[in-house]
Amino acid sequence: MVVLNKIYTKTGDAGETALGNGARVAKHSMRVTAYGTSDELNSTVGVARLHATGDLDAQLERIQNDLFDLGADLCRPDMEKDAEAEYPPLRVAASQVARLESEIDAMNANLEPLRSFILPGGTALAAHLHICRTVARRAERLCVELATMEAINSDAVKYLNRLSDWFFVAARMANNGGKDDVLWVPGANR
């Protein structure tokens, strides 16, 4: 259980932060950048939820919780030492990826196939979900880059990849089931 009695600690004043295993690293390290971007994504999901209701809002809430799981996963290096840890580190699981796939399939079943790319926007909810999608893509790129330097959980990368797809399909749903999507017209303004 996390207990936050005092919010400022001054331990980061010299430009370092602590990882989940207690190691101190520069705040600009790739690992911190990757999990910091997942935190940024979580905030954009929070803004999208201002416009969501019902099942979609509940799904977004689950995604926010998953994103905290992702941050906990990414802030804990040394995956090979997981078995030796005092308590098992939290890792994104394949079941979380599978849940996103199932939700994507369910949403997409109600949409007409696309014949063109769509312009991000439409309803307020769709516009915010497109922002979530692009931040998820950035978080994924950063995790892939981190994976070239250090071992990370492959399910974390898979989760972010599916999540950006989830946001895309959810944005189409938020645009009147895709009927109000604005299609890209190549070269329309030449």
C-alpha positions, -999 to +999 in steps of 0.1 A: +000+000+000+013+034-009+013+060+019+019+097+009+021+117+041+044+144+027+042+153-009+075+171-013+107+154-002+134+175-018+152+143-028+148+152-065+162+187-062+195+177-078+178+162-109+176+126-097+147+104-088+142+069-073+131+039-093+109+012-078+139-008-067+154+022-048+181+030-074+187+067-081+187+078-117+187+111-136+151+124-141+159+126-179+168+089-181+149+069-208+132+048-181+118+078-163+108+094-196+089+063-206+070+059-174+065+097-171+048+096-205+025+068-194+016+091-165+010+119-190-012+095-209-032+088-178-039+125-173-052+128-209-075+098-202-088+117-172-097+147-194-114+124-219-134+109-191-150+143-185-170+136-217-176+099-213-205+081-198-217+045-191-196+016-203-170+038-220-163+057-189-159+024-169-135+011-196-115+044-194-113+040-156-099+005-161-074+019-185-063+045-160-057+018-134-038-002-160-017+028-168-007+030-131+002-007-134+023+002-164+041+029-146+048+006-117+061-020-142+084+005-160+098+021-129+110-013-117+142-024-137+160-057-133+132-080-144+156-109-141+157-103-103+119-103-099+120-137-082+145-124-056+125-093-048+111-089-013+076-086-028+067-095-064+070-064-087+038-055-105+040-063-142+015-056-170+000-090-178-010-106-211-046-107-198-047-069-198-036-069-235-063-095-242-090-074-225-081-045-248-083-067-279-117-080-268-130-045-263-116-033-296-133-062-314-166-055-297-165-018-306-152-023-341-180-048-349-205-019-349-184+003-372-184+005-410-150-003-425-128+028-432-121+037-469-099+066-459-079+079-430-099+101-407-090+135-393-087+136-355-116+153-340-154+153-342-171+153-308-153+166-277-149+130-265-135+118-299-111+147-300-098+138-265-095+101-274-074+110-304-051+130-281-049+099-259-041+078-290-012+100-300+002+101-265-001+063-263+019+060-295+046+083-281+047+062-249+050+031-270+079+045-290+097+055-258+092+020-244+105+004-276+136+027-274+141+018-237+139-019-247+170-013-269+189-003-238+174-023-209+152-053-205+115-044-201+083-064-200+072-072-236+036-071-225+041-035-215+049-026-252+020-048-264-004-031-240+005+003-254+003-008-289-032-022-284-042+008-263-036+033-291-057+011-314-084+010-286-084+048-285-088+050-323-118+027-323-133+044-293-129+078-309-148+065-339-176+052-316-177+086-300-183+101-334-218+087-337-205+052-344-181+065-371-209+082-390-196+116-381-159+108-388-143+134-410-124+117-438-091+128-451-092+140-487-057+137-500-046+169-518-079+186-511-064+221-506-038+222-533 
